[in-house]
């Protein structure tokens, strides 16, 4: 994934955070986002998934909780929902990527 593609995907995440209320019904939108992000990474680059999941967990706790509930039959989702870090560091790291 090129840096420009990664920047677009991070911007999309922040737009989704603004667009979708923290309602468990909206978990599908975030699930599709995560799947598409991982699929788009054909080159196997390291993605900021810990930062992305931390941002979702902090800003959309109900959606995150629903993702976590649905993870027991989905290994990818189970791994992703175990990722976490300090929210300020996560936001800073994502903003740094967007400004590169």
C-alpha positions as CSV (number, residue, x, y, z in Angstrom):
1,X,0.0,0.0,0.0
2,X,1.4,3.4,-0.9
3,X,1.6,6.2,1.6
4,X,-1.0,8.1,-0.3
5,X,-3.4,5.1,-0.1
6,X,-2.8,4.8,3.6
7,X,-3.4,8.5,4.1
8,X,-6.7,8.2,2.2
9,X,-7.7,5.3,4.3
10,X,-6.9,7.1,7.6
11,X,-8.9,10.1,6.4
12,X,-11.8,7.8,5.6
13,X,-11.7,6.5,9.1
14,X,-11.9,10.0,10.6
15,X,-14.8,10.8,8.2
16,X,-16.6,7.6,9.3
17,X,-16.1,8.6,13.0
18,X,-17.9,11.9,12.2
19,X,-20.6,10.4,10.0
20,X,-21.8,7.4,12.0
21,X,-23.3,7.6,15.4
22,X,-22.0,5.3,18.1
23,X,-24.7,2.8,17.6
24,X,-24.0,-1.0,17.4
25,X,-26.0,-1.1,14.2
26,X,-23.2,0.8,12.5
27,X,-20.6,-1.8,13.2
28,X,-20.9,-3.3,9.7
29,X,-19.6,0.0,8.2
30,X,-16.5,-0.3,10.4
31,X,-16.1,-4.0,9.7
32,X,-16.2,-3.4,5.9
33,X,-13.7,-0.6,6.4
34,X,-11.3,-2.9,8.3
35,X,-11.7,-5.8,5.8
36,X,-11.1,-3.5,2.8
37,X,-8.1,-1.9,4.5
38,X,-6.5,-5.3,5.1
39,X,-7.3,-6.5,1.5
40,X,-5.9,-3.4,0.0
41,X,-2.5,-4.1,1.6
42,X,-1.4,-6.5,-1.1
43,X,2.3,-5.6,-0.6
44,X,2.2,-6.7,3.0
45,X,3.3,-3.4,4.5
46,X,2.9,-2.8,8.2
47,X,-0.4,-0.9,8.8
48,X,-1.2,1.2,11.9
49,X,-3.9,-1.3,13.0
50,X,-3.2,-0.8,16.7
51,X,-3.8,3.0,16.2
52,X,-6.9,2.4,14.1
53,X,-8.5,0.0,16.5
54,X,-7.6,2.3,19.5
55,X,-9.3,5.2,17.8
56,X,-12.4,3.2,17.1
57,X,-12.5,1.8,20.6
58,X,-12.2,5.3,22.1
59,X,-14.5,7.3,19.9
60,X,-17.1,4.6,19.1
61,X,-17.2,2.3,22.2
62,X,-20.6,0.8,21.3
63,X,-19.5,0.0,17.8
64,X,-16.2,-1.4,19.1
65,X,-18.1,-3.5,21.6
66,X,-20.2,-5.0,18.8
67,X,-17.1,-5.8,16.8
68,X,-15.7,-7.5,19.8
69,X,-18.9,-9.5,20.3
70,X,-18.8,-10.7,16.7
71,X,-15.2,-11.7,16.9
72,X,-15.6,-15.1,18.4
73,X,-16.2,-16.7,14.9
74,X,-13.7,-14.4,13.0
75,X,-10.0,-14.8,13.7
76,X,-9.1,-11.5,11.9
77,X,-11.6,-9.6,14.0
78,X,-10.6,-11.4,17.2
79,X,-7.0,-10.3,16.7
80,X,-7.9,-6.7,15.7
81,X,-10.1,-6.2,18.8
82,X,-7.3,-7.3,21.1
83,X,-5.1,-4.4,19.8
84,X,-5.0,-1.3,22.0
85,X,-2.8,1.7,22.9
86,X,-3.0,5.1,24.5
87,X,-5.6,7.2,22.5
88,X,-3.4,10.4,22.4
89,X,-0.5,8.4,21.0
90,X,-2.8,6.7,18.5
91,X,-4.3,10.0,17.3
92,X,-0.8,11.6,17.0
93,X,0.6,8.7,15.1
94,X,-2.3,8.7,12.6
95,X,-2.1,12.5,12.1
96,X,1.6,12.2,11.6
97,X,1.0,9.6,8.8
98,X,-1.6,11.9,7.2
99,X,0.8,14.9,7.2
100,X,3.7,13.0,5.5
